[in-house]
Amino acid sequence: EVKEQKREAARKELDQAMRRSQSGHALERALQVAADAGLPVDEQEPARRALAMIAARSESARSELRASVRANSPRRIREALQQAAKHGVNKEEIAAATETL
């Protein structure tokens, strides 16, 4: 009974995290709660895929930010900074790129 309550709470947390998460932190936490509660892997899979997509977008934004800095194009850097912030690139990387403007 208690175990099933924990699983249900984990399901709810995963669902909420998938609907609101942009950076992936809430999703990572929810996946950890789900694993700790013993939620079956197949129920965790949609959240894992969503987390992978968030990570890919973040890495793509990070890569574009580095390329724009190398190209030394202020307009391109500003656009890349907006995308980087939107997709959860860390503040240190954003700050370093901002300094080049």
The 8 nearest C-alpha neighbors of each residue, nearest first, counted from 0:
[[1, 3, 2, 4, 5, 6, 7, 36],
 [2, 0, 4, 3, 5, 6, 7, 36],
 [1, 3, 5, 0, 4, 6, 36, 37],
 [2, 4, 6, 0, 5, 1, 7, 36],
 [5, 3, 1, 7, 6, 2, 8, 0],
 [6, 4, 8, 2, 3, 7, 36, 9],
 [5, 7, 9, 3, 36, 4, 8, 38],
 [6, 8, 10, 4, 9, 5, 3, 11],
 [7, 9, 5, 11, 6, 10, 4, 12],
 [8, 10, 33, 6, 12, 7, 11, 32],
 [11, 9, 7, 13, 8, 12, 6, 14],
 [12, 10, 14, 8, 9, 13, 15, 7],
 [11, 13, 9, 15, 14, 10, 29, 16],
 [14, 12, 16, 29, 10, 11, 15, 9],
 [13, 15, 11, 17, 12, 16, 10, 18],
 [16, 14, 12, 18, 17, 13, 11, 19],
 [17, 15, 13, 26, 19, 20, 18, 14],
 [16, 18, 14, 15, 20, 19, 13, 46],
 [19, 17, 15, 16, 20, 14, 13, 21],
 [18, 20, 16, 17, 15, 21, 25, 14],
 [21, 19, 16, 23, 17, 22, 18, 25],
 [22, 20, 23, 19, 86, 53, 87, 85],
 [23, 21, 87, 24, 20, 86, 53, 25],
 [22, 24, 26, 20, 25, 21, 50, 27],
 [23, 25, 27, 26, 22, 28, 20, 21],
 [26, 24, 28, 27, 16, 23, 29, 20],
 [25, 27, 23, 29, 16, 24, 28, 30],
 [28, 26, 30, 24, 25, 29, 23, 31],
 [27, 29, 31, 25, 26, 30, 32, 24],
 [30, 28, 26, 32, 13, 31, 27, 12],
 [29, 31, 33, 27, 32, 28, 26, 34],
 [30, 32, 34, 28, 33, 29, 35, 27],
 [31, 33, 29, 35, 30, 34, 9, 36],
 [34, 32, 9, 30, 36, 38, 31, 35],
 [33, 35, 31, 37, 36, 32, 38, 30],
 [34, 36, 32, 37, 33, 31, 38, 30],
 [37, 35, 33, 6, 34, 38, 5, 32],
 [38, 36, 34, 35, 39, 33, 6, 2],
 [37, 39, 33, 36, 6, 34, 40, 42],
 [40, 38, 42, 41, 37, 43, 34, 33],
 [39, 41, 43, 42, 44, 38, 34, 37],
 [40, 42, 44, 43, 39, 45, 38, 47],
 [43, 41, 40, 39, 44, 38, 45, 10],
 [42, 44, 40, 41, 46, 45, 47, 39],
 [43, 45, 47, 41, 46, 42, 48, 40],
 [46, 44, 48, 47, 43, 49, 42, 41],
 [45, 47, 49, 44, 48, 43, 50, 17],
 [48, 46, 44, 50, 49, 45, 51, 43],
 [47, 49, 51, 45, 50, 46, 44, 52],
 [50, 48, 46, 52, 51, 47, 45, 53],
 [51, 49, 47, 53, 48, 52, 23, 46],
 [50, 52, 48, 54, 49, 53, 55, 47],
 [53, 51, 55, 49, 54, 50, 56, 48],
 [54, 52, 50, 56, 51, 55, 57, 49],
 [53, 55, 57, 51, 52, 56, 58, 50],
 [54, 56, 52, 58, 57, 53, 59, 51],
 [57, 55, 59, 53, 58, 54, 60, 52],
 [56, 58, 86, 54, 60, 55, 59, 88],
 [59, 57, 61, 55, 60, 56, 62, 54],
 [58, 60, 56, 62, 61, 57, 55, 63],
 [61, 59, 83, 63, 57, 62, 58, 82],
 [60, 62, 58, 64, 59, 63, 57, 83],
 [61, 63, 59, 65, 64, 60, 58, 66],
 [64, 62, 66, 60, 65, 61, 67, 79],
 [63, 65, 79, 61, 67, 62, 66, 60],
 [66, 64, 62, 68, 63, 67, 69, 61],
 [67, 65, 63, 69, 68, 64, 70, 62],
 [66, 68, 70, 76, 64, 69, 65, 75],
 [67, 69, 71, 65, 70, 66, 76, 64],
 [70, 68, 66, 71, 67, 65, 72, 64],
 [69, 71, 67, 68, 72, 66, 75, 65],
 [72, 70, 68, 69, 67, 73, 76, 99],
 [71, 73, 75, 70, 74, 76, 67, 68],
 [74, 72, 76, 75, 100, 77, 71, 67],
 [75, 73, 77, 76, 72, 78, 79, 67],
 [74, 76, 78, 72, 77, 73, 67, 79],
 [75, 77, 73, 79, 67, 74, 78, 72],
 [78, 76, 80, 74, 79, 75, 73, 81],
 [79, 77, 75, 81, 80, 76, 74, 82],
 [78, 80, 76, 64, 82, 81, 77, 83],
 [81, 79, 83, 77, 78, 82, 76, 84],
 [82, 80, 78, 84, 79, 83, 85, 77],
 [81, 83, 85, 79, 80, 84, 60, 86],
 [82, 84, 80, 60, 88, 86, 85, 81],
 [85, 83, 81, 87, 82, 86, 88, 80],
 [84, 86, 82, 83, 87, 81, 21, 88],
 [87, 85, 57, 83, 84, 88, 82, 22],
 [86, 88, 22, 84, 85, 57, 89, 83],
 [89, 87, 83, 84, 57, 86, 61, 90],
 [90, 88, 91, 92, 87, 93, 84, 83],
 [89, 91, 93, 92, 94, 88, 84, 95],
 [92, 90, 94, 93, 89, 95, 88, 96],
 [93, 91, 95, 94, 90, 89, 96, 88],
 [92, 94, 90, 96, 91, 95, 97, 80],
 [95, 93, 97, 91, 92, 96, 90, 98],
 [96, 94, 92, 98, 97, 93, 91, 99],
 [95, 97, 93, 98, 99, 94, 92, 68],
 [98, 96, 94, 99, 95, 100, 93, 80],
 [97, 99, 95, 96, 100, 94, 93, 68],
 [100, 98, 97, 96, 68, 95, 71, 73],
 [99, 98, 97, 73, 96, 76, 77, 71]]
